[in-house]
Structures are given as C-alpha cells and as structure tokens.
C-alpha cells in the first residue's frame, strides 16, 4: 500500500468528477467545516477519532464502525471534538446522475437512493467489526485501483464501485428490515447467517445442531447439497476473509486470528498462506493501511 492514496484534508465540498470520488483521510489537527449541503450523495466511514456527526436537526457521537449516508440537499458536518487525536475516515461521493444510471442498471440499488431521498431518521448505521472491515476493504480496493495503473483499470474501477455500493445497499436494507434475513429462509441460509454473525464463537456441527434443533447430519447434508462445500470449509473461508479484512485495516495479526475463531497462530498461518498465497505479514505489507498510518506518526 502506497502513501499516495492518502489525501491531505481540504475544505472542498464539491465534486471534481461527474461520477464519483473516494478519499482516505488520516490526520491530526483542525479540520472542522461549517454546516453545508451538496447536490451529490455522500457516504462517510468513520474509523477513529473523537467526532460528532451533525445531520439535519440531529447530532450524534460516532463510534468506530459507524457509517453515515448523506442525501443531496441535506445539511450536515462532522465536528471533531478533540483535534489532538488521530482522525481516520473514508469519504465516498457519488454524483446524482451517475447514481441514477447505476439504479437503472441495478434496480436493487434504487432502494438505497429512495431511502436516502426520503426524510429518514436513521442516517447513521453502526456495524460490527467484521461487517465494517468488509466495507472498508472494498473502499480500500477501489481507492488503490483509482490511484493505480494496472491493465483493465477502468473496467476494474467500475466493478469496484458497483461492488461497494451494492454492499452498502444490502447493509442498509438489512438494518432497516431486520426480519428480512430470517423470514422464510431455508436451513442452509439460516446456518450461513448464523456463522456470518458469530465468527468469533466456537462453532461446530454439534453446536449448530443444538442451536437449530436438527441433527448435525441433516445440517451437513443440506449445506453440502446447496453450496457444494462443507460447513467447515464455509466457516474457514469466512474466518479467513474476516482476518484478511482486519489485517488490511492494520489490526494486530496475532490478535486477529484469535478474535475470529482460530485456536492458534500456526494453524491460522498455514490456512492463510494456502488461501492467499502469502503470509499474513506479507499480505499486510502489500495491501494494508499500515504504511499510511506510519507516515502520520
């Protein structure tokens, strides 16, 4: 990860591009702005600091893992309470015309635009570390591609933008429709959702059978039939992905593997190298925000 993807803070509140802009900020100092609005959509991902977000007639202290959606024409600002603390965040702007084009191409994305355009009370969404790191990793991949020069760059950028926005769309939908993930879902879908939400727990076929009141053999057969992989393989993939995203956000490798269910570091190391072709440390050096944070210290 090169420090060139980090953007020095400015007070500019208008877009230079017609489609989208994305920034990663990590700084310490005075960066408060006045209440303002703009004619594009804003997504703000809060990582670290002492910040209150004011939007409409509400003001709320932010926690790491929060993201904020700001519709066009909505008065808002992030107010830094303690300017001596490091302040880290991603900011993602989407032009209104570009958003409409995406909604035509992806009808499901229209849900998010409609939600943002209405007078909704809920603009700030809190996420668990696994879910938030998944969002941040997609933002980071997009930002790296924007500043890169790889083959097929423009096509990959388009895919990265759509991938990030559709994940945000799904996240907001699940949060404002909490029963939607459980309603009428089949057993394997319920098991997948349970695993996704409990990666840090000690999950086994026996514990799943106890939780869902069915035999472990039935769970195993149903899972394999619908997904083509075992419960263990799915769990391993999800845990490795959670560790990978956390490593990209510069969390400590030795703590990450234990947090997301690995019994010891050697087994995590072997599984990670097999899945990603490099060690966790090599992966962090190649893709994480570590170098950016070091540049600020």
C-alpha positions in Angstrom: 0.0 0.0 0.0 1.5 3.3 -1.1 1.0 6.5 0.9 -0.1 8.2 -2.3 -3.6 7.1 -1.8 -3.9 9.2 1.4 -5.4 12.6 0.7 -4.4 15.8 2.6 -7.5 17.3 4.0 -9.1 20.2 2.3 -12.4 22.1 3.0 -13.6 21.5 -0.6 -17.2 20.4 -0.6 -17.9 20.0 -4.3 -17.1 17.2 -6.8 -14.4 17.5 -9.4 -15.6 14.3 -11.1 -19.1 13.8 -12.6 -19.3 10.2 -11.4 -17.6 9.5 -8.1 -14.8 10.4 -5.8 -13.3 8.5 -2.9 -10.8 9.6 -0.2 -9.0 8.2 2.7 -8.0 10.7 5.4 -5.7 10.1 8.4 -4.6 13.2 10.1 -4.4 15.3 13.3 -5.3 18.9 13.6 -8.1 21.3 12.8 -10.4 20.0 10.1 -13.9 21.2 11.1 -16.2 22.5 8.4 -19.3 24.6 8.6 -22.7 23.1 8.1 -23.3 22.5 4.4 -25.1 20.6 1.8 -24.3 19.5 -1.7 -26.1 18.1 -4.8 -24.5 14.6 -4.6 -24.7 11.5 -2.3 -22.1 11.1 0.4 -21.0 8.0 2.3 -18.8 8.6 5.3 -17.0 5.7 7.0 -15.7 6.5 10.5 -12.7 4.6 11.7 -11.0 6.5 14.6 -11.1 9.9 16.4 -13.4 11.9 18.7 -16.1 13.0 16.3 -19.8 14.0 16.4 -21.8 14.0 13.2 -24.5 16.6 12.7 -27.1 15.9 10.1 -30.4 17.7 9.8 -31.5 18.5 13.3 -29.6 15.7 14.9 -26.1 15.4 16.3 -24.6 12.1 17.4 -21.2 11.0 18.7 -19.7 8.4 16.4 -18.2 5.1 17.2 -15.6 3.1 15.2 -17.7 1.0 12.8 -20.2 3.8 12.0 -21.0 4.9 8.5 -23.2 7.8 7.6 -25.4 8.3 4.5 -26.0 11.9 3.4 -28.6 12.6 0.7 -28.3 15.6 -1.6 -29.6 18.8 -0.1 -29.1 17.7 3.5 -27.3 20.0 5.9 -24.5 18.1 7.7 -21.0 18.2 9.0 -18.5 16.1 11.0 -17.5 18.0 14.1 -14.1 17.0 15.6 -14.3 17.3 19.4 -10.7 16.6 20.2 -8.4 17.7 17.4 -5.3 16.2 19.1 -6.5 12.6 18.5 -5.8 10.8 15.2 -8.8 11.1 12.9 -9.3 8.4 10.3 -12.1 8.0 7.8 -13.1 7.2 4.2 -15.4 9.6 2.3 -17.2 8.4 -0.8 -19.1 10.8 -3.1 -21.5 9.7 -5.8 -22.8 12.1 -8.4 -26.6 12.3 -8.7 -26.7 11.5 -12.5 -24.2 8.6 -12.0 -26.4 7.3 -9.2 -29.4 7.3 -11.4 -27.5 5.4 -14.1 -26.5 2.8 -11.6 -30.0 2.4 -10.4 -31.2 1.8 -13.9 -28.5 -0.9 -14.3 -29.0 -2.4 -10.8 -32.7 -2.0 -9.8 -31.9 -3.1 -6.2 -29.6 -0.1 -5.9 -32.7 2.1 -6.3 -33.7 1.0 -2.8 -30.8 2.9 -1.3 -31.3 6.0 -3.3 -35.0 6.1 -2.4 -34.2 5.6 1.2 -31.7 8.4 1.2 -34.0 10.8 -0.6 -36.8 10.4 1.9 -36.8 12.2 5.3 -35.4 9.3 7.3 -34.5 9.5 10.9 -31.8 6.8 10.5 -28.7 8.1 8.7 -26.0 6.7 10.9 -25.5 2.9 10.9 -23.3 1.0 13.4 -21.6 -2.2 12.3 -19.8 -5.0 14.0 -16.0 -5.2 13.2 -16.4 -8.0 10.7 -19.1 -6.2 8.7 -17.3 -2.8 8.8 -13.9 -4.2 7.8 -15.6 -5.9 4.8 -16.9 -2.4 3.8 -13.6 -0.8 4.4 -11.7 -3.4 2.4 -13.9 -2.8 -0.6 -13.3 1.0 -0.2 -9.6 0.4 0.0 -9.5 -1.8 -3.1 -11.4 0.9 -5.0 -9.1 3.6 -3.8 -6.0 1.6 -4.7 -7.4 0.9 -8.2 -8.2 4.6 -8.7 -4.6 5.5 -8.0 -3.1 2.6 -9.8 -2.1 1.9 -13.4 -2.8 -1.7 -13.8 -4.2 -3.3 -17.0 -8.0 -3.0 -17.4 -8.0 -0.3 -14.7 -11.2 1.5 -15.9 -13.2 -1.8 -16.0 -12.0 -2.8 -12.6 -12.8 0.6 -11.1 -16.4 0.2 -12.4 -16.7 -3.2 -10.8 -15.2 -1.9 -7.5 -17.7 1.0 -7.4 -20.7 -1.3 -8.0 -19.4 -3.8 -5.5 -19.0 -1.2 -2.8 -22.4 0.4 -3.4 -24.3 -2.9 -3.6 -22.7 -4.0 -0.3 -23.8 -0.7 1.3 -27.3 -1.2 -0.2 -27.6 -4.6 1.3 -26.2 -3.4 4.7 -28.8 -0.6 4.9 -31.6 -2.9 3.7 -30.8 -5.5 6.4 -30.6 -2.8 9.1 -34.0 -1.2 8.3 -35.6 -4.6 7.6 -34.2 -6.7 10.4 -36.6 -9.5 9.9 -35.9 -9.8 6.2 -32.8 -12.1 6.7 -34.8 -14.6 8.8 -38.1 -14.6 7.0 -38.8 -17.8 5.1 -35.1 -18.6 4.8 -34.0 -22.2 4.3 -31.9 -24.1 6.8 -28.6 -23.7 4.9 -29.3 -19.9 4.6 -30.0 -19.7 8.4 -26.8 -21.6 9.1 -24.8 -19.2 6.8 -26.3 -16.2 8.5 -25.6 -17.6 11.9 -21.9 -18.3 11.0 -21.5 -14.8 9.5 -22.7 -13.2 12.7 -20.8 -15.4 15.1 -17.3 -15.9 13.6 -15.7 -15.3 17.0 -17.6 -18.1 18.7 -16.7 -21.7 18.9 -18.8 -23.1 16.1 -19.1 -26.8 15.3 -21.7 -29.1 13.8 -22.7 -30.1 17.3 -23.3 -26.5 18.4 -25.2 -25.7 15.2 -27.4 -28.8 15.7 -28.2 -27.7 19.2 -28.9 -24.1 18.1 -31.2 -25.1 15.2 -32.8 -28.2 16.8 -31.9 -30.5 14.0 -29.3 -33.3 13.6 -25.8 -32.4 12.6 -26.0 -34.9 9.8 -29.0 -33.1 8.4 -27.2 -29.7 8.6 -24.1 -31.2 6.9 -26.1 -32.9 4.1 -28.3 -29.8 3.4 -25.3 -27.4 3.4 -23.3 -29.6 1.1 -26.2 -30.1 -1.2 -26.9 -26.4 -1.7 -23.4 -24.9 -1.5 -21.2 -27.7 -2.7 -18.9 -27.2 0.3 -18.9 -28.4 3.9 -19.8 -26.3 6.9 -16.2 -26.4 8.0 -15.0 -25.2 4.6 -17.5 -22.3 4.6 -16.6 -21.4 8.2 -12.9 -21.4 7.3 -13.4 -19.2 4.3 -15.4 -16.7 6.2 -12.9 -16.6 9.1 -10.0 -16.1 6.7 -11.9 -13.3 4.9 -12.6 -11.6 8.2 -8.9 -11.9 9.2 -7.8 -10.6 5.8 -10.1 -7.5 6.1 -8.9 -6.8 9.6 -5.3 -7.1 8.6 -5.9 -4.7 5.8 -7.2 -2.2 8.4 -3.8 -2.8 10.3 -5.2 -4.7 13.3 -2.6 -6.9 15.0 -2.2 -10.2 13.3 -1.7 -12.2 16.5 -4.9 -10.9 17.9 -7.0 -11.1 14.7 -6.6 -14.8 14.3 -7.7 -15.5 17.9 -10.6 -13.0 17.6 -12.1 -14.8 14.6 -12.0 -18.3 15.9 -8.6 -19.8 15.1 -7.2 -21.9 18.0 -3.6 -20.9 17.5 -1.4 -18.9 15.2 0.4 -21.8 13.3 -2.9 -23.2 12.1 -4.1 -19.7 11.0 -0.7 -19.1 9.3 -1.0 -22.3 7.2 -4.6 -21.7 6.2 -3.9 -18.0 5.3 -0.9 -18.8 3.2 -2.8 -21.6 1.4 -5.8 -19.3 0.7 -3.9 -16.1 -0.3 -0.5 -17.3 -1.5 1.4 -15.3 1.1 1.9 -15.0 4.8 -0.4 -12.6 6.9 2.6 -10.3 7.4 3.4 -10.2 3.7 -0.3 -9.5 2.9 -0.4 -6.6 5.3 2.8 -5.1 3.8 1.3 -5.4 0.4 -2.3 -4.3 0.9 -3.0 -2.7 4.3 -3.2 0.9 5.6 -0.2 0.2 7.9 2.2 2.3 5.8 -0.2 5.2 5.7 -0.6 5.3 9.5 3.2 5.1 9.9 3.6 8.1 7.7 1.4 10.0 10.1 3.3 9.1 13.2 
